[in-house]
């Protein structure tokens, strides 16, 4: 399916000039340890947005104040890239930090696969090219993603994906590694599980898991029992040359999965920033990789579009002045406030 430049709609550069008064909150979308994401509408343009609220006091309590500031910087650095969930605005008030992000109206790829079933081979390859293009952009900006999975891949109505949820992403300086053990167990690379630290090649391992899941609906090291210990045992005993795969995995798919799931980081397809090596694999030959990267070709699947629904209870609470993020104390520590200065 041809789609042209509509895959990358032109959006204004991220701004710090907004306030909560510029948005109407419609309903809650999700809640995490430090914040809540709302469906919102920008009053001036009518644009539907994802409105993320992070309470400052909670960020301080759990030691995430610096991380929140880093998250804003990451969004600013990578938002110009293709297939990335883009930052529209950021600002703060005495109680909270706010990130206004693009809203993807069709949910995530995990939900789509559960509803529509596995993608066609052609669509799977397009998804993989789009995700790899987003990862390449992040790596070029110095960030390792560390949390690739279908749940973090959002869908637009035209079928293209957006990489989202950058809470695990980390800025890497040249020649350095990050030592935090984080991410989703089924997608973790051996170096992460063995506490050896990781670099950009951890995302290539995750690409191998992702391609396998697109093809089979499961991850390659999962056990019938769902035991995490069994998952780790299988992963640690992994030999790519002896790897057994589901019957639905053909030769070209097996080849690229094995090439990405190499235990030695430098031997993974695309290692060292050699993305051309990855795209040269036969598995990608059913699409024009360049056309996909330019947004000229998108998947044939048309995902379900979610309705924009108001929650009247939220509207009532806000109208009564009982603003959820204004419950609790105001952070006054100068050292902490300095972290939020350029948010």
C-alpha positions, 0 to 999 in steps of 0.5 A: 500500500502506498501512503507517501508523506502522510506517514510522517505528518508535519508537527510543530517543534516541541514547545515549553510555552504551554500550560495545563490551561491549554488542554482539556483532559478527557479520560485516563489512559494508564497509570505507572509508579510516578505518573498518569497518562491522560487522553487530552485535547489541545484547545487551540488546534483540537488535536488529540494528544497523550498527556503525561503527568509526573508528580514531583513529590513522587519522583523524589520519593522513588529517586526518579527526579533526574530520570524524569529530566533525562526523559524530557531531554531524550524526547527532545533529541529523538522526536525528529526521527521517523517512526518515533512517538513525538514530543509536542510540548513539555512544561511544569507547575509547582506540583508536577511535570507534564509531557504532551505526546503524539496520540496513536489512535489504534493502540499497540501492536500487541493488541493488534496481533491479539485481535487481527492475528499474526501479520502477513509476511509482507506486513511483518517485514514492513513493521520490522523495517519501521522499528529498525529505522526508529532504533537506528535513529536512536542509536545515531543520537546516542541512545540504546532503547532496551525495551523493545516489545509489541506493547511499546509499538504504537499504531496509527490509522494508516498502519505505520508504527511508532516506537514509544515508552522510553523509560528504559532508554539510556544515553551512552557515551562512545565506548561506554556500556550501561550496567542496569539490568532492565527490560522485559525478560523475554527480550533481554540479551545474554549480556544483560542477564549476566550483568556484563553491561550492554551497548546498542547491540542489545537492541539487535538481540531484541530485534531477533526476538521481535521478528520471531514473535511477528512470525510465530506469536511467541518468543523463542525462549518461552516455556509452556509453564511460563517459568522465568527460571526456565526462560533464563535456563533456555536463554543461557544455554542458547546456541544459535547454530542448534536453535530449534524453531516453530514449524511456521519459521521458514529458512529466510526467517530462521537465518535472520533470527539466528543472525540477530540472536548471536551470543557474541554482541559483535557477531550480531547482524547490524553490530557496530552500526552496520544497518546495511548488513541487516537490511541486506538479508533475504528476509527483507527482499519482499519490500523496498526498504528505502520506500518503507523508511521514507513512509511511502509504503505502509502495512496493508493491515488497517488496525482498529481505531479507538473512539475518543471517549470522555470520562464525565467523572474526570471532568467533574473532579477537575471542574470541582478543583480537585486536581489529582496531581495537586494532592500532596506536598510541593517540592521545595528542595533547591537541589531537586528543583534545579533538576527540573529547571529546564524541563 
